[in-house]
Amino acid sequence: MSNPPTSERWDIFCRVIDNFGDIGVCWRFARQLSAEHGIHVRLWLDDLSALKKIWPDACLDDEQHLAGVYVRVWPDAFPLITTDDIPDVVIEAFACDIPDTYVVAMSQRPCPPRWFNLEYLSAEDWTQDYHTLNSMHPQFALNKIFFFPGFRQNTGGLLREKGLLSKRDQLQSHADRRTQALSQWGVHPHENSLIVSLFSYENSALHDLLDSMKQGDRTVLCLIPDGKIRPAVERWLKIDTMHEGEVYRSGQLRFQRLPFLPQDSYDTLLFCCDINFVRGEDSFVRAQWAARPFIWHIYPQEDDVHLEKLDAFLDLYTKRLKDKEKQTIKSIFFAWNQNLGASHLWQEILDLLPIWNEHSHTWCQQLNSQADLVENLVHFSRKPLY
């Protein structure tokens, strides 16, 4: 059940960089704040077209009410704002640098708002030490708190709205419901087909992976939500364009192109698939709530910094597995993320599948035993400062 509405007001600032992870996280966060905590949420967003991709009911108007959230365009020339319009809590998502005029208005409010920098998700140990540390503004009497999502009890937790896992269980425990869910996209898998979703950045390891799937022992249905990886699949198939609704065959492998899916529909896809290839932050977290084996394509960074983050996550994720299973999963993830020869990948995944399925459920239960990110941040925002 959601909490009764409050008079509490929050602003969230979000800049869309070059993918949909930032807006994906912020939109889920904003919706959950409104739906479960009764908070009046205003989302300042610099790219409304990105929101429309993940939430088709959105329009390109400068102001709109959507799913309980007041959405405002964040223009280059930020409008004048009064202290009365400054809310109780301000969320600066991923160090997006809120406008100077807004910061001035924050400083002039009789009771300054709680100001949080919502950080990117990481499993690295240092995030536990920096979680909820604060930094004083160099000019104004404002205190910014750094809030780190994470996988451990002493971090901010993960986004997880109420009812998500029961929705998953209803879908996964009834074959007819999965069949019905897939049919909405014109997907009708053959009996005993292994269903795989493929959502990834460009990856030169893809061709080896598809070659292995094509020659394997299992029939594979590969579902491809519209995105960066599709042109590479088309090159592998030696076709110009994959059309939605058509099935493309090569050996043991079947392909279907899906449209770019809204958030809730993408969750359903993850729940329906046996294996999920995901990318970035938002789909990475949702794949873990699906309690299915997944392979994560982490966002590439200079000097391979992202590989340190990947290794930190895998240390946590595989902690309860035996050494051989642990090393196999790590080799799968690193081969995919380092664009290495991936001809061995598919058979290793298949061999590990029964154990990996069980581990996926155990890992999900472990994460579900912790409070979620929104609940943690709301609770912390209401604590006395000193």
N, C-alpha and C positions, 0 to 999 in steps of 0.2 A: 504494500500500500504506500501511496505517496503521502508526504507530510502536508498538513494544511498550508495554504498560502501564507506568506509572511509579507511584511513591508520592506524586507531587505532587498537591496538593489546591487547587482553586480554588472560590471563592464568587462568584456573580454576583447582584447585586441589581437588580430590574427593577420599575418601577411602570408600570401600564397607564394611559395618560392618557385619550384619548377615541377612539382608533382602534386599529389593530393593528400599527402600525409598530414601536413599542417592543418588544412581545413577539415580533414577527416577527424582528427583528434578534437579540434575545437568545436566542431558541430556536435559530435557525440557528447562532449563535456557540457555544452550549453543546453542541449535538450534534456540531459539528465538532471542538471541543476533545477530546471523549471519543473519537470515532470515529477521528480521524487522529493524535492526539497521546497517547492513552492516559492522559489526565488525569482524575482523580476530580473531577467537577463537581457542585456543589450550586447549584441555582437557587432563589433566594428571590423569590417572585412574589406580588403583592398581589391578583391577579384570576385565579383558576384557570379561570373560565369563558371568558376570552379565549384561554387556551392550548388549551382543548378545541375552540374554533372552528377553530383552525389545525392542530390535531393531535388528531383524534377519539378516539384511544386514551387520552387523558388522562381522569382522573376528578376529582371535586371533593374528594377526600380531602386532609387536611392534609399528608400525606407520601406520596410514591410514587416508584418507580423507572420511568423512561420513556426509551426510546431511549438507554440508557447514561447518563442524567442523573438525579441525585437531586433531585426537585422538592419544595420546602417552601413552604407558605403563609407569606406575610409578614404577620403580624397587626399590628393597631394597638398592642397590648401585646406587645412583642417578648420572647420567652422569655429567661431568664437563660442566658448562654453563658460557658463557661470558656475560658481561654487555650489549653487543649489542643484545643479545637474550632475555633480560628481557623486557617484554611488558610494556604498559602504565598502565594497571590495573591488579592486581593479586587478585583472589578470593580464599580464604581459606575456603572451604565449611565445616561447622559444626566442626570447631576447629580441623581440621585434621592434623595440625602441618606440614607445608611445610618443605622440607629438609634444613638443615643448610647451605649447600653449595649454595643453591638457594638464601637464605636470604643474605648471604655475597655478592653475585653478585648484588642483589637488592640495597644493601647499597653503592655499588661502581658505580652505574649508575649515570651519571651527574645530571639527574633530576629523583629522586626516583619515583617509580611507586606508584599509589594509591593502598593501600593494605586494603582489606575488609575481615572481618570474616563474612561469611553468616551464620546466626544462624538458629537454628531449629524454626519452627513455633510455636507460643504460643499466647493465648489470655489473658494471665495474665497481670495485670495492670502495673507491674514493667517494662515490656518490652518497654512501651512508654517512660519511663524515660531514659532507657539505649540505645535506638535506636539512632544510629549515634554518640555515644560517642567514644572517641578514647583512645588509649593506646600507649605510647612511648616504643619502644624496649629498653631493659635494656643496650644494648651494642652499637647499631647503631642508626643513625639519621633517623629512620623509624617510621612511624606513622600508627598503625593499627586501622581501624574503624569498629565498631560492627554494623552490619546491620540486623535488625530484621524484617522478614516477619510478617504480621499481618492482622487483620480484621478492623482496625480503620484507619482514615485518617492520624494520626500522627505516623504510623508505615510504614514498607516497602511495604505493600500490598501483593497480592497473584499472583502466576504465572497464566497468562491468555493471550494466544496468540491471535492475531487478527483472526477473523472469527470463533472462537470456538463456540460462542453462536448462530451464524447464522446457523452453521452446525447442532447444536443441534435442533434448531427450525425447520429446514427442515425435520429432522428425526421424531420429535415428532408430528408434525402437519399433517403428511401424513402416514396413517396406512400402505399403501402399501410399503413405504420406510422402515418402521420398519420391516415389514415382510421379505423384501428382505435382510435387514441387518442381521437379525437373521438366515436366511436360509444359509448364508455362513458358519455357524458352524453346519449345519444340525439340527437347532432348528426350530420346527414348532408347536407353542403353539396352544392349543385349544381356540376357541372363549371364551372370558370372563375369561380366566385364568389370575391369578395375577402372573406377572413375577418378580422373586426375584433373584438378584445376591448375592452370598455368598462368600466373600473374607475376611478371618479372620485369626488371630492367633489361636492356640489351645484354646478351650474354653469348660469347663465342663458344661456350661449352654446350650450347643447345643442340647443335647438329649431332654430336656424339650421343647425347642423351636420346634424341629421337631415333637415331639409327638403332640403338640398343632396344628401345621399346618396340620398334618395327620387327626386330628379329627375335623377340622374347617368346616365352612360353604362354604368357597371359594376353588375352585380348584387352586392349587399353582404349578407353574413350577419353580423349584429352579435350577438355573444355577451355576455351580461350576467351576470357573477357577482353573486350577491346582495350588495347594498350600498347606499350612500347615493344613487346615481344612479338606481336603478330606479324610484322613484315619479315622477320627472320623465319617464322614458320612457313610463310608463303614462299620464301626463297627455297626452303628445304623441300617443299611440295612441288616446286617449279611451276607455280601459278602466279598470276598477276594479283588477284584479289580473292580472299575467302569471303563468301557471301553467307550472311546469317541464314540459318535454317537448312543449309546444305551440309551433308556429311562427306568428308574427304577421307579416302582409305589408302593405306600403304602398309602392306604386310599385316601384322597384328594390331596396327595402330589405326584408330579412327579419330578424326578431328571435327569439332564444331566450334564455329565462332559465335560468341555471345556479344550482345551489346555491352557498353560500359554500364555496369550495374549500380543502381542506388545502394546506399549503405545497407539497408535492411535486406534487400535482395541478395547482396553479396554475402552477408552472414548466412543466409539460407543456402547459397551455393557451397560455402565451406562446410556446412553441416552435412550436405548431401554427398560430398566427395570422399573417397577413400584416402587420397593423398593430396595435399595442397602445396603448391609452389607459391610463395607470397613474397612481397617486397616492402621496403620502407618500414614504417612504424605501425600505422593503423591496421593494415591487413595482417601484420606479424602478430599483434596481440589477439586479433579476432580468430586467427588460426589456432591459437592455444586454447581458446574457449571452445572451439569445435571438437577438441579432444581426439584429433586425428593426427597421424604422422604428417609433418610439414617440413619443407625445406625453405629456408629464409634467404632471400637475396638482400643483404644489407646495403644501405645507400653508400656508394663508394666515396671515399674522401682522399685527399692528398696524403702522400707518404704512407699509405695503407693504414692509417689510423683506425679505419673501420674494422680491420681484421683483429685488432686488439679488443674492440668492443664485441665482435663476434665470438672470440675465444672466451671472453668473460661470461657471456651468456651460456655458451656450451658447457663451460665448467659447472655452472649451476644446473642447467637442464639435464645433464647426464650424470649428475652426482650419485644417484642411487642405482645406476646401472653397473653391470660387471665390466671389467676393463676392456674386454674384446668388443662388447656392444658399444661402450663409450667411444672407443677409437673409431669404430665403423661410422657412427653418426657424425663424429667430428670430421672424418675424411670426406664424407658425403657433402657436408656443408662447405668445407673449405675448397673442395674441387669445384663446386658450383660458383663460389664467390671469387675464386682466383682464375676463373676461365681456363682451368686446366683440362686436359683430356678427360672426358667424362664417359668413356665407353664402358667403364666398370660400374658406373653409378647405379644404373637401373637394376642390375642383378643384385647388388648389395642391398638396395632398398627392398626388393622382393624377398630376399632371404631373411631380412630382419623384421619384416612386416608384422608377424604375430606378436613378437616381443615389443615392437615399437607401438603397436596399437594399445597394448596393456599399459605401457609406460605413459602414453599420451593421456590416458584417463587418470593415472596416478598423479601426474604433473598438474593436470587441471584441478583435481581435488585439492592439491597442496596450495595452489594459488587462490582457489575459492575460499579457503579457510581464513584468508586475510580480508580486511576491509578494503573496499574499492577506492579508487583515486578521488572521486568526487566526494564521497563520504568523509574521507580523511581530510581533504582540504576544507570542506565546510566546517568540520569539527575544529580544525586548527584555527580557522579564521575567527572563531568565536571565543578563543582563549584570551585571557588578559595578556597584554603585551609584556608586563613585567610581574 
